[in-house]
Amino acid sequence: MRYICSNCGYIYDPIQGDSAGGIPEDTKFEDLPDDWTCPICYQSKSVFDAFD
Amino acid sequence: MEDGRLSFEELARSRLVLFDGAMGTQIHEWNLADSDYDFKLGCSEILNQTRPDVIQSIHEAYYAAGSDVVETNSFGSNPIVLVEYDIASSAYDLSLKAAQIARKAASIWSDPRKCPDGANAAKPRYVAGSIGPGTKLISLGQTDWTTMLESYKQQAKGLLDGKVDLFLIETCQDPLQIKCALNACFDTMAAAQIIIPVIVTVTVETTGTLLVGTPVEAIVAILEPFDIFALGLNCATGPEDMRNYVRQLSQIWPGKLLVQPNAGLPQNVNGQLVYTLSIEDYVNTMSAFVTELGVSLVGGCCGTNPDFLRALAKELPSLKPADRTIDYQPSVASLFGVQTIKQDPPAFYIGERTNTNGSKLFKDLLLVDDYDGLVEIAREQCGTGVHALDICVAYTGRDEVKDMEQALKRIITQIDMPLVFDSTEVNVLEKSLQMYGGRAIINSINLEDGEARVDRICQLAKRYGAALIALTIDEKGMARESHEKLAIAKRIHEIAVKRHGLRPQDLIFDALTFTLGAGDETLRDSAQKTIDGIRLIKENLPGVATVLGLSNVSFGLSPVSRKVLNSVFLHECIAAGLDMAIVNLKHIVPIAQIAEEDLKAAYRVMNNEWLQEKDPLFAFIAQFEGKKDSEPQLSASEEANLTVHELLTRNIVKGSKLNLSVNLERGRNENLKALTIINDTLIPAMKIVGELFGSGKMQLPFVLQSAEVMKASVDLLQPFMEKVEGEEQVSIVLATVRGDVHDIGKNLVDIILTNNGYKVYNLGIKCEIDTIIQKAIEVGASAIGMSGLLVKSTIIMKENLEELARRKIKVPVLLGGAALTPSYVYDICTPLLPSPLVYCSDAFEGLKAMSLIKEGGIAGYLAAEASKREARKQARPALASVAPVEEIVIDRTVKVPKAPFLGVRHVAEVDLETVYSYLTEEVLFRGRWGYRRGSMSKQDYDEQLATVIRPEFEALKLDAKLRQLIKPAVSYGYWECNSSGQDLIIYDPDSDGQLGRFTFPRQSEAPFQCIADYFYSVESGIRDVIALQVCTVGQAAADESARLYGSGNYKDYLLFHGLSVECAEALAEYWHRVVREELGITSEDGNTIQDFVVQKYQGSRYSFGYPACPDLAQNRTLCELSQSHLIGVTVSDEEQMVPEQTTSAFVVHHPQAKYFNA
């Protein structure tokens, strides 16, 4: 499931991961490290909300 | 008037009539000097005095194009508008001149000897006196009826004295404003003893309603009672977008139709409005309006010019207007909706609970001035199946006018049901009608005290276009016999119709209900006589409607039997022709659901049938002896069974102020101490709210609604609180840290803690650690809370913790803020502070921490959390490492775009709708507002979006626009520049010297990026370009946020603040797009806002304070270069921009420039 950053609107897609943040493809949102932040606005994981 | 010609009315009845096109657009073409406006820029009406030649030539150009009618240049020539230019006293003169100029043009083009295009082009020409909507929305209370009426009268008198052929009340946005302008015209004509036709055109926005929210069918219901020659649409959109509304009008408006569209929807091109409709499309659609929808008066509005009208004039002679089939049903309306008086199936139900005689609760709330509570009752009633609400605030000893004013002020804009104004006082009724844009029903008149009062109220109904309930009571009293009921109805009908010009369809007769339950011998047949009376009135007075106050019939009987008798009586009345009933629908059941024996007993008592000498009333009572209502309890009686504790808990958890003061009063009457109520009931209720929030079952706006109820409760209990000596309240010092102005998060914590019994010392924003420490020592605080939104604030918090440790302040510290992560707090910050440190992801986490501190369990809790975190860390498999970071090779062949200008420009007015279109709605809803989906299913969330969030969003946007709370403005510009190492040198466009310099950090690890790298260097010999922009939504937004917070409207505060912040972001995104357009670098642009979020465009927009350029101090340079003070933006000593809802940025065009963490 994708998650949206409620601070800036960036959508984390587990299929793509987040290469800038060192997150490989096929990483579930739940498995992101606690200190992972939004690649666009640098807010913490807790501001993300289930998207679809 | 030119002699011997047809009147306008005769002309319009004989053929199609061509009006003119835009006035404003034509004036604009003249490029007049400021001196022509007498330096009152934007005041077109002043030109009637300074440049009558210009105005006359515009009129003449339209006559030359073939227009039969031109509109005077008097759109805003009334005191309400002109006062903004300090020339309110010129209203009459400017209106008079406007009419005279047009009249002069008309006489030239009517006269075969004078007509510039030759005798053949001469024909009778007409002048319409234009009356615009003004600048104040009366329905929203921005002005009042008396002021507006007086203002319009001056305008109307000027126009009438200048001999216009008709009044055109145009571009209307608010039905109450229309009613006011109509009355000004009618009053002026009556005084001058001249009658000319009046036409009204309204502006339907793309939302399908007028600006205040009124749909087309409600407009017709509201205006149909008035003597209006034609109704139509103008402005707002192009003709194609009007088609549906024109069709609606064509089907229901009984008079003629006028349509004057804009030349298409205005497109915003670089802050300029441009109209894009082709003449051919205009003519084709307008022709279709005539031939398909029967429009017979045509013209144009903004963006149309004489070429449009000339093309249409050519077409008109060949067009045959369609025959219209008009089906108008007499109706009443609110600002937002309409109800036909004859409902199918019958009847039209009028709710009786918003009435001091109909509801004890309503009366109790009124007696404690709880006007908001009255609105809640109104709202609750709306969902019960009624079609209108009866509003009565009469109570002996109270100021009924004031009470009505206070109640209506709230109800009119919040309740979408039509209203029935129920009072015996003429001045109360008149005040109500002067506040109400909808079509009301007046309740009521009768002949008990003769005809004088009936005359007065009939005049009111006529003047304000209301319907009127008339009771069959005369000087001898209430009519009991059916023929008496008819006789009185006929007499009132005669007075209303013949004497006052009301129509039969405006009248609603009440044949009176008497009670059967008291056993009064003389009333045994009264139900039957009432039914006969209804039948007689309907047969003898065609067109009128009938109404009945129903429940009286069963007064004195048991509740369960009342329901049956009421229902049977209603059923029979409807069969006899009853149209409306004033009733509590909870007390009505379908006849089919009543047991046969019950039904028979009810019919016998209603028909007074004595079977074997048995009294039908006694039989009826016996029939229901001992019977209980088997249906779910009525809410009123249900409430009576709940304890005070349960009632108050419900108030808090549901966020409802309904009955709040009454429930609290009840609690105190049960000898509960104020403090006991707070501690044992209200705080535990807030705890439930917190748990619901924590488990994702309740969203932030609803939490705040609960907090508002909590605050209101504590305020009400405050006078009864006893000071408890010696007992220490647990307290916290709360602050947004140095360099950060964002206080919404901190304020939410304040709201939640305060309303849970903690003492909060809220030190505000940009708070130095010294101030925090001083306050904490001074008040002996139990905890310190630090908050901040910026990434930079997390660093400040860390420094503050070090300072606390250094000064040996040993209180627990709570940290909150969107940029914090648990690992930052626990792994990096915790070791710095000897006392407990808690990460709070939201306000309720803060509450939990405070309660742990109060009970002494904080250390144990933190230790347990720490070991849990440790366990999780170990359990998680390490993530596969990604490919090593590649080196970035910066393309040095990039072409430097050409700046459209060098230096600064200010855009003081940016179209708010365009800004709205750049809003990231997901962020607003989920982030700013806290409508998080959490564990909800997508389907449930989508439904909430559609039914709750979006309606709130739309209403708020509209409100912000109407009340001008969000006023977007931009200062921006382009400069030549070159990099020099990690610096960027900005050149002065005038002297070519160095104007300013930015310094950017370089990444300490690969790929070692620095923003300066993305510009050509001094050494390259190529001048690069940078754009700077400062975008604000203005001080009004900050003021409104502060006002809402200060007045305890927490939810509104959250919603409005969030919208204003997101608008500042949207404006930045929009302006970045404008900059890309001006630089000609839009080829990589994505199509949606979502694309822009992830930088799908060429280059990047950076703001100081973010990781690639964290030094906030350089924002001062940015603002100085952009001269942001000219749009009201200043930089505080803490390097923060004021007002808060402001963003600044610099735009880098290099395609490789993207966000990174330096």
Interface residues (C-beta under 8 A of the other chain):
Chain A: I4 C5 S6 N7 C8 G9 Y10 I11 S19 A20 G22 I23 P24 T27 D31 P33 D34 D35 T37 P39 I40 Y42 Q43 S44 K45 S46 V47 D49 A50 F51 D52
Chain B: V791 A818 A819 L820 T821 P822 S823 Y824 S841 R876 L879 A880 S881 V882 T920 E922 V923 R926 G927 R932 R933 G934 S935 K938 I1089 Q1090 V1093 V1094 Q1095 Y1106 P1107 Y1155 F1156 N1157
